[in-house]
């Protein structure tokens, strides 16, 4: 498999090298980072309205939100979700630029 030369392509390449099965749907964790922390109650409610199962985490003075989407792990899937989410959360200072899959 060939992957684009960027962070998402590099992650997919590492997954392929470790034997990841791209033919099966997987739960993909997507992270939302914020340009400020903590988020306000209104921002929290806005994010939860978009992604009801989203969880918020404190991390060394910063924080982030995480939610899962299930699908075939492809470059198009992860990049289109990141773009869609970033467009939705930009108005509350959020951006979605990272994702991961628990490999077992």
C-alpha positions in Angstrom: 0.0 0.0 0.0 1.1 3.5 -0.7 0.2 6.4 1.6 0.6 10.2 1.2 3.7 11.8 2.7 2.2 13.5 5.7 1.5 12.7 9.4 -1.7 10.7 8.6 0.0 8.8 5.8 3.0 8.1 8.1 0.6 6.7 10.8 -1.2 4.5 8.2 2.2 3.3 6.9 3.3 2.3 10.5 0.0 0.4 10.9 0.5 -1.4 7.7 4.0 -2.4 8.7 2.7 -3.8 11.9 0.2 -6.0 10.1 -3.0 -4.0 10.7 -6.0 -5.4 8.9 -7.4 -2.5 6.8 -10.3 -4.7 5.5 -12.1 -4.7 8.8 -14.0 -1.8 10.4 -12.3 -0.4 13.5 -13.1 2.1 16.2 -11.0 5.1 15.6 -10.3 7.6 18.4 -10.3 11.2 17.2 -8.9 14.0 19.5 -10.1 17.6 19.6 -7.4 20.0 20.9 -8.3 23.5 22.0 -6.5 26.8 21.9 -7.5 27.4 25.5 -8.3 25.3 28.5 -10.5 24.7 30.3 -13.4 25.0 27.9 -16.5 26.9 29.1 -19.7 25.2 30.0 -21.3 26.5 26.7 -18.3 25.1 24.7 -18.6 21.8 26.6 -22.3 21.6 25.8 -21.7 22.5 22.1 -19.1 19.7 21.7 -21.4 17.2 23.6 -24.2 18.2 21.3 -22.1 17.3 18.3 -20.6 14.2 19.8 -22.7 12.9 22.7 -20.2 10.2 23.6 -17.2 12.6 23.6 -15.1 12.5 26.7 -12.9 15.4 28.1 -9.5 14.8 29.5 -7.1 17.1 31.5 -3.5 16.7 30.4 -0.6 18.6 32.0 -2.4 22.0 32.2 -4.0 21.5 28.8 -6.9 19.3 27.9 -8.6 17.7 25.0 -11.8 15.9 24.0 -11.9 12.4 22.4 -14.7 10.5 20.6 -14.8 7.4 18.5 -16.1 6.7 15.0 -16.3 3.3 13.4 -15.2 2.7 9.8 -12.7 1.2 7.5 -9.4 2.9 8.3 -8.4 4.7 5.2 -6.6 7.9 4.5 -9.8 9.4 3.1 -11.7 8.3 6.2 -9.4 9.8 8.8 -8.7 13.0 6.9 -12.3 13.7 6.0 -13.4 13.2 9.6 -10.6 15.5 10.9 -11.7 18.2 8.4 -15.4 17.9 9.2 -14.8 18.0 13.0 -12.3 20.8 12.7 -14.8 22.8 10.7 -17.5 22.2 13.4 -15.4 23.0 16.4 -13.3 25.9 15.1 -15.8 28.4 16.5 -15.0 27.2 20.0 -11.3 27.2 19.5 -11.0 23.5 18.7 -9.2 21.5 16.0 -9.1 17.8 15.2 -5.6 16.8 14.0 -4.9 13.5 15.7 -6.4 10.1 15.7 -5.5 6.6 16.8 -6.6 3.0 16.6 -6.1 0.5 19.4 -4.3 -2.4 17.8 -4.5 -5.8 19.5 
